[in-house]
Amino acid sequence: MPAESHYDAITSIAEFYDATLVYQERKDIEFYVAEARASGGPVLELGCGTGRVLLPTARAGIQITGLDASANMLARCRAKLDAEPEPVRARASLVRGDLAAFDLGRQFALITIPFRPFQHLLTVEQQLGCLRSARRHLAPRGRLIFDVFHVDPSSVYEKAWMEEKEDAPASRLADGRVVRRTVRIAAFHRAAQINDVEFCWYVTHTNGRREEIRWRTALRYAYRFELEHLLARTGYAVVALYGDVNRAPYSDDSPDMIFVAEAAAA
Ligand SMILES: C[S@@+](CC[C@H](N)C(=O)[O-])C[C@H]1O[C@@H](n2cnc3c(N)ncnc32)[C@H](O)[C@@H]1O
């Protein structure tokens, strides 16, 4: 069982996550579902969260296992799965675990890490642990695909990011609460390549009570060749590096780095 996840520090975080418009509008689902289809499955999604990508993958007819450290995120994913038709439910399974060190005792045609969970691994040991664990779970010719944000060195220490900015307009939760969210960088740790990110949810309850819920998470950023070296150290060959979910080649202005890697020939 993984240690307590910081995603569980706030009870409503999974609901807030699903209500966040910028997450609902992310265009990566089509990309990951297409890759899942091309692989034929089974797929292992590391850091599956509330099932934003996992559910559409299962609906597309692919067997998928989701691993996540957060009991709350998994519980919400489970509740959403329970509302799906039986064939979709039968194709999906969930497991609580640490993506830095896991052993499921089986192999997968595709392992994915959609929407940045890899950046929650704050040390090289954790990054290596994740890549090595994934490598052991890859079937012959299986692929690992993950995305991280493309760091713009000129904005790594941009003080303007320390001011709160609304990044998710107001939305209503199922129980009637209305939430809007702001985000800011609370601290830059350039030597460690980590930014502390603080989210604040401004919640208005149905009785008019107002509440501010602040939550911090840390994200490690990595550069292209650093990730290529990590992949080489852990037995992968990079077969593609995309700059966005439309498979544009990675370039100076790309928003993302999306690595597609296979087990390297011995
Ligand atoms: C930004 S969410 C992405 C969720 C999902 N992949 C998506 O695309 O919506 C990051 C997820 O990574 C999970 N996570 C963070 N660190 C983890 C760890 N060490 N092991 C497993 N899951 C982790 C969190 O619990 C959270 O659900």
The ligand as an SDF file (V2000), in Angstrom:
LIG
                    3D

 27 29  0  0  0  0  0  0  0  0999 V2000
   -2.9120   15.5750  -12.7870 C   0  0  0  0  0  0  0  0  0  0  0  0
   -3.5810   14.0450  -12.1970 S   0  0  0  0  0  0  0  0  0  0  0  0
   -3.7200   13.1170  -13.7290 C   0  0  0  0  0  0  0  0  0  0  0  0
   -4.8390   12.0940  -13.6540 C   0  0  0  0  0  0  0  0  0  0  0  0
   -5.1960   11.4150  -14.9580 C   0  0  0  0  0  0  0  0  0  0  0  0
   -4.0580   10.6990  -15.5380 N   0  0  0  0  0  0  0  0  0  0  0  0
   -5.7600   12.4050  -15.9670 C   0  0  0  0  0  0  0  0  0  0  0  0
   -5.2160   12.4740  -17.0530 O   0  0  0  0  0  0  0  0  0  0  0  0
   -6.7330   13.0830  -15.6490 O   0  0  0  0  0  0  0  0  0  0  0  0
   -2.2010   13.2930  -11.3890 C   0  0  0  0  0  0  0  0  0  0  0  0
   -2.5520   11.9690  -10.7430 C   0  0  0  0  0  0  0  0  0  0  0  0
   -1.3230   11.3440  -10.3740 O   0  0  0  0  0  0  0  0  0  0  0  0
   -1.5250   10.6870   -9.1440 C   0  0  0  0  0  0  0  0  0  0  0  0
   -0.2290   10.4890   -8.4870 N   0  0  0  0  0  0  0  0  0  0  0  0
    0.6350   11.4370   -8.0440 C   0  0  0  0  0  0  0  0  0  0  0  0
    1.7320   10.8640   -7.5060 N   0  0  0  0  0  0  0  0  0  0  0  0
    1.5420    9.5130   -7.6010 C   0  0  0  0  0  0  0  0  0  0  0  0
    2.3220    8.3900   -7.2250 C   0  0  0  0  0  0  0  0  0  0  0  0
    3.5290    8.5110   -6.6530 N   0  0  0  0  0  0  0  0  0  0  0  0
    1.8270    7.1680   -7.4930 N   0  0  0  0  0  0  0  0  0  0  0  0
    0.6170    7.0090   -8.0790 C   0  0  0  0  0  0  0  0  0  0  0  0
   -0.1730    8.0500   -8.4580 N   0  0  0  0  0  0  0  0  0  0  0  0
    0.2910    9.2870   -8.2260 C   0  0  0  0  0  0  0  0  0  0  0  0
   -2.4400   11.5980   -8.3630 C   0  0  0  0  0  0  0  0  0  0  0  0
   -3.0850   10.9200   -7.3020 O   0  0  0  0  0  0  0  0  0  0  0  0
   -3.3890   12.0730   -9.4720 C   0  0  0  0  0  0  0  0  0  0  0  0
   -4.5110   11.2590   -9.5600 O   0  0  0  0  0  0  0  0  0  0  0  0
  1  2  1  0
  2  3  1  0
  2 10  1  0
  3  4  1  0
  4  5  1  0
  5  6  1  0
  5  7  1  0
  7  8  2  0
  7  9  1  0
 10 11  1  0
 11 12  1  0
 11 26  1  0
 12 13  1  0
 13 14  1  0
 13 24  1  0
 14 15  1  0
 14 23  1  0
 15 16  2  0
 16 17  1  0
 17 18  1  0
 17 23  2  0
 18 19  1  0
 18 20  2  0
 20 21  1  0
 21 22  2  0
 22 23  1  0
 24 25  1  0
 24 26  1  0
 26 27  1  0
M  CHG  2   2   1   9  -1
M  END
$$$$
